[in-house]
Amino acid sequence: MARYYRYKIPPWARKCIIVAERVTLPILIFQAIRTLLIPTTLDILITALLVGLFFAFYLEWI
């Protein structure tokens, strides 16, 4: 498996990744609160997707 380096991609793509990384946690917190108050199948799927995305950023897989 090839190693993914953020700094080898174009600057505009790097900025998109940085913005997504910064925005993921607040959206995840909002979605988790919403899922606790009104749990629907879609909310649970979105929360799981956001948790996976957050951990991918945290572990620097993306």
DRENROKOL-883785 format. One record per residue (C-alpha): x, y negated, z. Coordinates in nm, 4 decimals, m for minus. Each point is the difference from the previous one (the first is absolute). Layout:
BEGIN
+----------+----------+----------+
!        x !        y !        z !
+----------+----------+----------+
!        X !        Y !        Z !
...
+----------+----------+----------+
***
This chain:
BEGIN
+----------+----------+----------+
!        x !        y !        z !
+----------+----------+----------+
!   0.0000 !   0.0000 !   0.0000 !
!   0.1408 !  m0.3363 !  m0.1015 !
!   0.0418 !  m0.2627 !   0.2661 !
!  m0.2209 !  m0.3045 !  m0.0454 !
!   0.1786 !  m0.3336 !   0.0453 !
!  m0.2118 !  m0.3114 !   0.0408 !
!   0.2770 !  m0.2279 !  m0.1153 !
!   0.0325 !   0.1601 !  m0.3434 !
!  m0.3521 !  m0.0981 !  m0.1041 !
!  m0.0904 !  m0.3388 !  m0.1519 !
!  m0.0390 !  m0.2909 !   0.2436 !
!  m0.3743 !  m0.0391 !  m0.0700 !
!  m0.0614 !   0.3664 !   0.0868 !
!   0.2091 !  m0.0328 !   0.3157 !
!  m0.2110 !  m0.3003 !   0.1071 !
!  m0.3183 !   0.2016 !  m0.0574 !
!   0.1336 !   0.2791 !   0.2216 !
!   0.0975 !  m0.2481 !   0.2724 !
!  m0.3450 !  m0.1638 !  m0.0064 !
!  m0.1729 !   0.3386 !   0.0140 !
!   0.2250 !   0.0995 !   0.2891 !
!  m0.0890 !  m0.3142 !   0.1975 !
!  m0.3741 !   0.0219 !  m0.0652 !
!  m0.0436 !   0.3714 !   0.0747 !
!   0.0048 !  m0.0208 !   0.3813 !
!  m0.2666 !  m0.2724 !   0.0453 !
!  m0.2299 !   0.1712 !  m0.2497 !
!   0.0613 !   0.3333 !   0.1749 !
!  m0.0914 !  m0.1476 !   0.3385 !
!  m0.3180 !  m0.1580 !  m0.1385 !
!  m0.0978 !   0.3232 !  m0.1749 !
!   0.0680 !   0.2094 !   0.3113 !
!  m0.2254 !  m0.2241 !   0.2102 !
!  m0.2685 !   0.0156 !  m0.2664 !
!   0.0300 !   0.3801 !  m0.0145 !
!  m0.0377 !   0.0243 !   0.3778 !
!  m0.3135 !  m0.2161 !  m0.0037 !
!  m0.1742 !   0.1326 !  m0.3119 !
!   0.1626 !   0.3280 !  m0.1089 !
!  m0.0889 !   0.1038 !  m0.3525 !
!   0.1758 !   0.2451 !  m0.2257 !
!   0.1353 !  m0.2785 !  m0.2189 !
!   0.1354 !  m0.1913 !   0.3019 !
!   0.1792 !   0.3097 !   0.1249 !
!   0.1553 !   0.0605 !  m0.3418 !
!   0.1121 !  m0.3622 !  m0.0326 !
!   0.1475 !   0.0049 !   0.3507 !
!   0.1886 !   0.3226 !  m0.0745 !
!   0.1333 !  m0.1488 !  m0.3233 !
!   0.1155 !  m0.3152 !   0.1801 !
!   0.1659 !   0.2032 !   0.2775 !
!   0.1878 !   0.2010 !  m0.2631 !
!   0.1046 !  m0.3161 !  m0.1820 !
!   0.1127 !  m0.1633 !   0.3257 !
!   0.2149 !   0.2992 !   0.0934 !
!   0.1456 !   0.0129 !  m0.3517 !
!   0.1108 !  m0.3613 !   0.0401 !
!   0.1176 !   0.0581 !   0.3576 !
!   0.2124 !   0.3010 !  m0.0973 !
!   0.1177 !  m0.1877 !  m0.3110 !
!  m0.1305 !   0.2575 !  m0.2467 !
!  m0.1295 !  m0.2918 !  m0.2064 !
+----------+----------+----------+
***
